[in-house]
Amino acid sequence: MRKIMFFFFLLSFFVGKGLFAQVVGSNLAFLPEYKEQLPYFQELITGGQYQEPSRLIEGNPYFFSRQFEEGSLTINGITYPEVPLLYDEYRDQVITFHPVFNQKILIKPEKIDAFQLANGSRFKYFSGNESHLRAGNGIYEILGTGEFVALAKRYKTTKALREFSKFDEVYVEKADYFLWKDGEFFPVGKESSVLKVVGLEKKEVRKELKANGLNFKRNPESYLRYIIAVNSK
């Protein structure tokens, strides 16, 4: 398998140099596989090399897992299944693994349409919120969809450690929440702002919220999922 993948990589290089005809003559057995896999390799292994996080920061910058796990990735309108993925929240970068050189490779953010991680979390690129301090590369987790889309902007910051330690800082995970509709972002940092955006009165949903133990301050994500579902009925 490694030999085949290396062959794919070399062919990608030769195609780019206009030397394809010179290469395939003695390797026609691999040609069907190459034609099937060519878009995958062209799109996924052309980013820059990922810079490893500082070892002086306690924890890790990743969402869900610090190890590569298979997810799906949509770039330039094409969805690729079973792609090894990491999401660096600190830098807002999506990372895959180079099959030949054993390197972590950045996927160019301008190509990313969406991706899904192994735990089922779905992320998508959204433009139009560039004034937000943590907009980064425009990658948001989709919490729920309906008349509005509920989004979480995941990010990590660092906090200095005062006690004696081998680390200087520690990663701190945070999230900002938005409702999105027709290209417009609506920041929702508290319950009243959520209800105002979707046009609901609290008395309309108070009983159901209480019955389901939903409170925006305690669990904003479950609250948003519920409100989106109710508002879409």
C-alpha positions as CSV (number, residue, x, y, z in Angstrom):
1,M,0.0,0.0,0.0
2,R,2.8,2.4,0.9
3,K,4.4,1.8,-2.6
4,I,1.1,2.6,-4.3
5,M,0.7,5.8,-2.3
6,F,4.2,6.8,-3.1
7,F,3.5,6.2,-6.7
8,F,0.5,8.4,-6.5
9,F,2.6,11.1,-4.9
10,L,5.2,10.9,-7.6
11,L,2.6,11.0,-10.4
12,S,1.0,14.1,-8.8
13,F,4.4,15.7,-9.1
14,F,4.9,14.6,-12.7
15,V,1.5,15.7,-13.8
16,G,2.2,19.1,-12.4
17,K,5.5,19.2,-14.4
18,G,3.8,17.9,-17.6
19,L,5.7,14.6,-17.5
20,F,2.8,12.2,-17.0
21,A,3.2,10.5,-20.4
22,Q,6.8,9.7,-19.5
23,V,5.8,8.0,-16.2
24,V,2.8,5.8,-16.9
25,G,4.2,3.6,-19.6
26,S,5.7,1.0,-17.2
27,N,3.0,1.5,-14.5
28,L,-0.3,1.0,-16.3
29,A,-1.5,-1.4,-13.7
30,F,-1.7,1.4,-11.2
31,L,-3.4,3.9,-13.6
32,P,-7.1,3.2,-12.6
33,E,-6.3,3.6,-8.9
34,Y,-4.3,6.8,-9.6
35,K,-7.1,8.4,-11.6
36,E,-9.6,7.6,-8.8
37,Q,-7.3,8.9,-6.1
38,L,-5.7,11.9,-7.9
39,P,-8.1,14.5,-6.6
40,Y,-7.6,13.3,-3.0
41,F,-3.8,13.6,-3.2
42,Q,-3.8,16.9,-5.1
43,E,-6.1,18.6,-2.6
44,L,-5.0,17.1,0.7
45,I,-1.2,17.0,0.5
46,T,-0.4,20.3,-1.0
47,G,-0.6,22.4,2.2
48,G,2.4,23.5,4.3
49,Q,3.9,21.5,7.1
50,Y,2.1,21.9,10.4
51,Q,4.1,23.5,13.1
52,E,4.0,21.4,16.3
53,P,2.7,23.2,19.4
54,S,5.0,24.5,22.0
55,R,6.1,22.0,24.6
56,L,6.1,24.7,27.2
57,I,2.2,24.9,27.2
58,E,0.4,22.4,29.3
59,G,-2.3,20.4,27.5
60,N,-2.9,20.4,23.8
61,P,-4.5,22.8,21.2
62,Y,-6.8,20.2,19.6
63,F,-10.5,19.6,19.6
64,F,-11.8,16.2,20.7
65,S,-8.6,14.2,20.1
66,R,-4.9,14.8,20.0
67,Q,-4.5,11.7,17.9
68,F,-5.4,11.4,14.2
69,E,-8.8,9.7,13.7
70,E,-10.7,9.2,10.5
71,G,-13.3,11.8,9.6
72,S,-14.7,13.2,6.4
73,L,-13.6,16.3,4.6
74,T,-15.3,18.5,2.0
75,I,-13.0,20.7,-0.1
76,N,-13.8,22.5,-3.3
77,G,-17.2,20.8,-3.3
78,I,-15.8,17.2,-3.1
79,T,-16.3,15.1,0.0
80,Y,-13.6,12.6,1.0
81,P,-14.4,9.9,3.5
82,E,-11.9,8.2,5.9
83,V,-9.5,11.1,6.1
84,P,-7.1,11.3,9.1
85,L,-7.9,14.6,10.7
86,L,-7.0,16.9,13.6
87,Y,-8.5,20.3,14.4
88,D,-6.2,22.7,16.1
89,E,-8.5,25.1,17.9
90,Y,-5.7,27.4,19.0
91,R,-4.7,28.2,15.5
92,D,-8.0,27.4,13.8
93,Q,-6.3,24.9,11.5
94,V,-7.3,21.6,10.0
95,I,-4.5,19.0,9.7
96,T,-4.1,15.8,7.9
97,F,-1.3,13.2,7.7
98,H,1.1,13.0,4.7
99,P,1.0,9.3,3.6
100,V,4.6,9.2,2.4
101,F,6.7,11.5,4.5
102,N,5.0,10.9,7.9
103,Q,4.3,14.6,8.4
104,K,1.4,16.6,9.7
105,I,0.2,18.7,6.8
106,L,-2.1,21.8,6.9
107,I,-5.1,21.8,4.7
108,K,-5.4,25.2,3.1
109,P,-8.3,27.0,4.9
110,E,-9.6,28.7,1.8
111,K,-10.3,25.2,0.3
112,I,-12.2,23.8,3.2
113,D,-16.0,23.7,2.9
114,A,-16.7,21.4,5.8
115,F,-15.5,18.5,7.8
116,Q,-16.7,15.9,10.3
117,L,-14.6,14.4,13.1
118,A,-14.7,10.8,14.3
119,N,-17.0,11.8,17.3
120,G,-19.6,13.1,14.9
121,S,-18.9,16.9,15.4
122,R,-19.6,18.8,12.2
123,F,-17.7,21.9,11.2
124,K,-18.2,24.3,8.3
125,Y,-16.7,27.3,6.8
126,F,-18.8,30.5,7.1
127,S,-17.8,33.9,5.9
128,G,-19.2,37.3,7.0
129,N,-18.1,37.3,10.7
130,E,-14.6,38.7,10.1
131,S,-15.0,41.4,12.7
132,H,-15.3,38.8,15.5
133,L,-12.1,38.7,17.5
134,R,-11.9,34.9,17.2
135,A,-13.1,34.5,13.6
136,G,-9.8,33.0,12.6
137,N,-10.2,31.0,9.4
138,G,-14.0,31.0,9.7
139,I,-14.4,27.5,10.9
140,Y,-17.5,26.9,13.1
141,E,-19.1,23.8,14.7
142,I,-22.7,23.3,13.6
143,L,-24.9,22.6,16.7
144,G,-28.3,22.5,15.0
145,T,-30.0,23.5,11.8
146,G,-33.5,24.8,11.1
147,E,-34.8,28.3,10.2
148,F,-31.6,29.4,11.8
149,V,-28.3,27.6,12.2
150,A,-26.8,27.4,15.7
151,L,-23.0,27.7,15.6
152,A,-20.2,27.4,18.1
153,K,-16.9,29.1,17.5
154,R,-14.4,26.9,19.3
155,Y,-11.1,28.3,20.3
156,K,-8.3,27.9,22.8
157,T,-6.3,30.5,24.6
158,T,-3.4,30.2,27.0
159,K,-3.1,31.3,30.6
160,A,0.1,31.8,32.4
161,L,1.0,29.4,35.2
162,R,2.2,31.1,38.4
163,E,3.2,28.0,40.3
164,F,6.6,26.3,39.7
165,S,6.2,24.0,36.8
166,K,7.9,22.7,33.7
167,F,5.2,24.6,31.8
168,D,4.9,28.3,31.3
169,E,1.3,28.3,30.2
170,V,-1.8,26.1,30.0
171,Y,-4.4,25.8,27.2
172,V,-7.9,27.0,28.1
173,E,-10.8,25.9,25.9
174,K,-13.6,28.4,25.2
175,A,-16.5,28.9,22.8
176,D,-18.6,31.8,21.5
177,Y,-22.1,31.1,20.2
178,F,-24.0,32.5,17.2
179,L,-27.2,32.1,15.2
180,W,-26.8,32.4,11.5
181,K,-29.3,33.0,8.8
182,D,-29.0,34.1,5.1
183,G,-25.4,35.1,5.5
184,E,-25.9,37.1,8.8
185,F,-24.4,36.3,12.2
186,F,-26.3,37.0,15.4
187,P,-24.1,36.8,18.5
188,V,-26.0,35.0,21.3
189,G,-24.3,35.3,24.7
190,K,-27.3,34.9,26.9
191,E,-30.9,33.5,26.8
192,S,-32.6,36.8,26.1
193,S,-30.5,37.4,23.0
194,V,-31.3,33.9,21.7
195,L,-35.1,34.4,22.1
196,K,-35.0,37.9,20.6
197,V,-33.2,36.7,17.5
198,V,-35.6,33.7,16.8
199,G,-38.7,35.8,17.8
200,L,-39.8,33.7,20.8
201,E,-41.2,34.8,24.1
202,K,-39.9,32.9,27.1
203,K,-43.4,32.1,28.3
204,E,-43.9,30.1,25.0
205,V,-41.1,27.7,25.9
206,R,-40.7,28.1,29.7
207,K,-42.5,24.9,30.6
208,E,-40.6,22.8,28.1
209,L,-37.3,24.3,29.0
210,K,-37.9,23.5,32.7
211,A,-39.1,19.9,31.9
212,N,-36.0,19.2,29.9
213,G,-33.7,20.9,32.5
214,L,-32.4,23.4,29.9
215,N,-30.7,26.5,30.9
216,F,-28.5,28.7,28.6
217,K,-26.0,29.7,31.2
218,R,-25.4,26.1,32.4
219,N,-25.5,24.4,29.0
220,P,-25.7,26.8,26.1
221,E,-25.3,24.1,23.4
222,S,-28.2,21.9,24.5
223,Y,-30.3,25.0,24.9
224,L,-29.5,26.2,21.4
225,R,-30.3,22.8,19.9
226,Y,-33.6,22.8,21.6
227,I,-34.6,26.4,20.6
228,I,-33.6,25.8,17.0
229,A,-35.7,22.6,16.8
230,V,-38.7,24.4,18.4
231,N,-38.4,27.4,16.2
232,S,-38.4,25.3,13.1
233,K,-41.7,23.5,13.8
